[in-house]
Amino acid sequence: MSQYKFAQFQFNSQTYRLTVNQIKHDIRPKTALLLAYLIENRHKIISKKELFLSVWHTEHVQDHTLFQVISEIRKLSKIELIRTQPNLGYQWVAVTNQLKPKVKKTYLAIAASLTFLITSSMFLMQENQMSKNESTLPALSAYSKGVIALEKKQYLEAEKWLKFSLNENPSSVETKFLLAESLFQQQNLTASELYAREILNNKNQSSYNYSMASDLMSRIYAQQGLVFDALQYAINGANALNTSHSICTIAATDERIQVLLNQIDNIQTSTLLQNKLTKNNYKSQQRDNKLANQVKPDKNYLELCEQVKKTATHNKQALCIELQKPPFLVAMNTYTHLYRTS
């Protein structure tokens, strides 16, 4: 069971959808994650440390970050939802019921089964006809369809094919990343973040894959107005490329970081000096890397780079993503490598 009812709300802890009278009630992804964890563990007191590790996946979170999310949940209703247990933690205390799935009548189930069989048969016949002209395996074929749909901005269609492809080939990082991207474009930030974190949490991940996932996380947080966190992920992703020859990607991430730095300068001038130190640290790392590699791309490479970099850099919906950490942590962080090299 994943459907719960409390106060005037219904909440699905798998899709993180909160509704009132079947109308969606918007909450931030982190708020949804914390809400799900509290409800599913409502029979016990949960310590701050457990919440940090379960929701933020790290202990290095300042208390006020947790207080803010808990406050957002408490504001949902006038009744007491969360009780603070001094020196122990928090507990979900609202009366909550698990909702059982509705049982369909037999004749409806039979009709649905027949419809499914007919549709499936037609689909398989079409696929058999298509297979005469296709030599790829299902995972790759579905992946190709997902990429084409994503390129056409048909994000729901892309999600369908990429989920199928990932089911066939669960180890495909590229499929997982593009699925996260399609969810991000549909504003399903919670699900998008979960896939991105799966990539980041893989300690054997390549530096480029780590950078892609960090960039997506940066855009997720920027979408929520959490510019400091967006900057942190953007820099982490850029630093991961220091040992690679991905010159075009480095240039794109550099421009994204500059955009975020400019936003922070406008938002909070009191941290301007600290942000410049962060910027200089990143710049020096990139400069040292370029000198060490001495890579001289040819003209064709540069032309292709300009085409893809322009799309990536200037798409307002794809500038940067997020992490949930306190603002000043960005300025104090030295941004050494946060990934493991093989």
N, C-alpha and C positions, 0 to 999 in steps of 0.2 A: 504493500500500500504506500502511495506517495501523496495522496490527496488529503488535506487536513482542513478542518473548519474551526475557526475561533472568532469570537466577536461577530462582526458582520462580514468577515473575510473568508475566502477559500484560498488555499495555497497548495501548489504542487511542488514538492521538494525535488522533483527530477527535472522539470522544465523551469523551475523558479518563477512560475507565473502566479501573481497575486491578483485576485479578482474580488469585486463587490457586485453582487447581482449579475454575474457573468460578464461584467465590464472590467477590463484590465486596469489595475492600479499600478502606476509606474513607481518602481523603487530602484535604487542604484544596485549594480551587480554585487558589490561587497555586502550591502544590506540584505540582499536576497540570500547570499551564502550563509551569513550569520543567522538569519531567521530560520533557514532550513536546519542548521546544526542545533540551534536551541530547541526547536520543536521536536526534532528526532531524538534528542537527549533530555526531554523535559522531565524525566523521572529522577534526575540527579542534579547536583550543583556542579557547575563547570568552572574551573579555574581560568584566570586570565591567560596563563601559559598554554592551556589546552586550546583555548579559542585562537590564540595567536598562531599556534602550529597547525590547527585544523583549517582555519579560514585564510590566514596570510602566508602560511607555509614557512614561517620564520618566527623566532623569538624576538627578533630585533624590531619591535614595533612599540612606539611610545603610547602611553596610556590614553592620551587625549584622542588618538586615532580610534581606539576601541570605543571610548565614551561617545564620540560623535556618531558612530554607526548604531550603538545601542539607543542613543537619543532619538535617532530617526525611526527606529522600530517603536519606541514608546509613544511617539507622536501619532502613530497610526490610530490609536483608540484612547478613549478616556478611561477605560478600565485598565487595571494593572496587568501588563503582559509579562514584564521581566522584573524579578525581585533581586535586589543586590543583597548578597549575604556577606556581611563584613568579614574581611580577612580570608574569605573562602572563594568567592567568585559570584556567579550569576546563575539564576534558575528561571526557566520558563514556567509561569504559574497560571497563565490564562487557561480557562476550561477549553480543552481542545479535543476534537473527535476526528478519528480517521473515517473517511468516507469510503464505503464499499462501492466497487464498480457496479453499474446498473446491469442487471441480468436481462438479456434480450429474450423475447418470446421465441419459442421453437421455430415457428414458421418463418419468422424474420431471419433467424440464424440459417435456416435451410436456404431461403432465398438469397441471402448474402453469400453463402457457400457456392451456390450455383452460379451466381454472377461472377464470383471470383474465379471459378474454374473456367468459365467461358472466356472471361477477359484474359486469364493467364494463357489459355490455349491460343488465342489470337495473337497475344504478345510473343509467345514462343514461336509461332509460325512465322511472324514477321522477323524475329531474330534469326531463325533458320535461313530465311531468304537473305538477310543481311550478311550472315556468316559466310556465304559463298564469296563475298567480296571483301571479307575481313579476315586477316590472318592473326590478329592480336588476341591475347587472352582476355577474359571478361574484365579483370581489374584495370588493365591498361586501356581497353576500349571505353569503359565507363569513365576513367580518368580523362581521356581525350574529350569526351562529351562534356564533362564538367568544366574543363578548361575553356572550351568553345563558348559554353553558356556564360561563364564568368566574363569572358572577353566581351560578350554582347550585353553584359549587365543584367542577365537573366539569373538573378542570384538564387531564387528559390529552385529553379531548374538545376543550377550548378550544385546546390546543396544536396539535392536528391541523388545525382550521379556520383558525387564525391563521397557521400556516405556509403553508397553501394560499393564503390571502389575500395574504400577503407575497410569495409567488412570483408572483402575478398583478400585484401592485402593489408592487414593491420599494422605492418611495420613500415609502411610508406610515409616518410616524414613530409614529402612534398604534398601528398594527398591530404594529410592532416592539416598542413599549413593553409592550403587553398580552401579547405572546408572552413577553417577558422576565419579566413578572409571573407568568404561568402556570408557567413553568419554576422561578421562585423558590418558588412555593407547593408544587412537587413536590420541593423541596430540591435541584434541579439548579442549584447556585449558579454553577458554572463557565460553563455555557451562558447562564444569565441575565446574568451579568456581561459576557459578550462582546457581547450585544445592547445592553445599557445603555451600554457604552463606544462602540459605533458611533454612538449618538446624541450622546454627549458629545464625540466627536472631530470631529463635523461643525461646522466653524467658522461656517457660515451658519445654525446652529440658532437658533430663537427662544428668548427667555429662559425662557418657560414650559416648553418641551420640555427645555431644559437642566436646569431645576429638577426636573422629573419623573424624569429619568434620574439626577440626583444623589441624589434621595431614595431611589430604588431601590438605588443603590450603597451608600447609608448603611445600608439594611436588610440588605443582603447581608453587610456587615462586622459589623454588630451581631449577626447570626445566628451568626457565628464567634467572638464575644466580643471583637472588636477595637473597643472602644468609642471610643477616641480617633479612629480612622480614620472610624468611623461619624459622629462629631460633625463631623469636617472636611467630609465630603460633605454632611451635613445643612445646615451653615452656608453652604457654597458654593451649594447649591440655594436657600436662603432669600435670600441676597444677590442672586441672579439675578432675584428678583422685585421688587427695589427700584424699578424703573422701570415696573412694571405696576400695573394696578388690581385684581389678584387678591386682594382683601381676605380672602376665605374661605381661600384656599390659604396666604396669609401667616400667618393665625391658626393653621392646622393645623401648619405647619412650625415655628412658634414653640413650640407645645406639645411637638412631638417633640424639639426642641433642649433644652428644659427637662428632659425625661425623661432624655436622655443626660447632661446636665450633672449631674443628681442622681446618676446611676450613677457618674460619674467621681469626684464628691466622696466617694462611699462607698468607691470602690476605692483612690484615691490622694490622701489629704488634703494631701500635700506640694505638690501643684500647684493647690490650691484657689484661691489668689490669682490665679494665671495664668488659670485657667478663668473666674473672675469678670470679669477684664479682657476676655477673649474675649466673654463674655456681654454685657458693657456695650457693647462695640463694635457687636455685632449689634443690640442694643436701640436704640442711638442712631441707627443707619442706618435701622431700621424707623420710628422716631419721626419722623425728618426726612422720610422718604418719605410718611408719612401726612399730615403737615402740608402738604407740597408738592401732593399730589393733591386733598385736600379732598373725597374721595368720600363721599357719604352714601347708602348702600344702603337700599332700601325694605324694608318689613316682610316682604314675600314672599321677597325675597332672603335676609334674615337667617334666616327659618324654614328655607329650603332648605339654607342653609349649615350650620345646626346639625345637620340630618339627615346630610349627607354627611361633615361634619367629625368627628362623633362616631364614625362607622364607621371613618374613616381613622385617627383618633388613638388610639382605644382597642383596636384590633385588635392583640393581642400579636404576631401573626405578621407584622404590617406596620408596625412602628414605625420602623425606620431601616436603612441599608445601608453598604457599606464601601469602603475604599481601603487600600492597603498602604503606610503611611508610619510613621516613628518616632513614638512617643507625644508627645514634647515639641514636635514640629513644629506640632501643633494650637495649643498655648498661645502659640507665638511668631509664628504667622501673623497678619497684619493682616486677612486675608479681604477683600481688594478684589475687584472683579469678575473672574472667571476666564473669562468668555465674551465673545465679540465682538458688539458691537451693530452692526446694519446701518446 
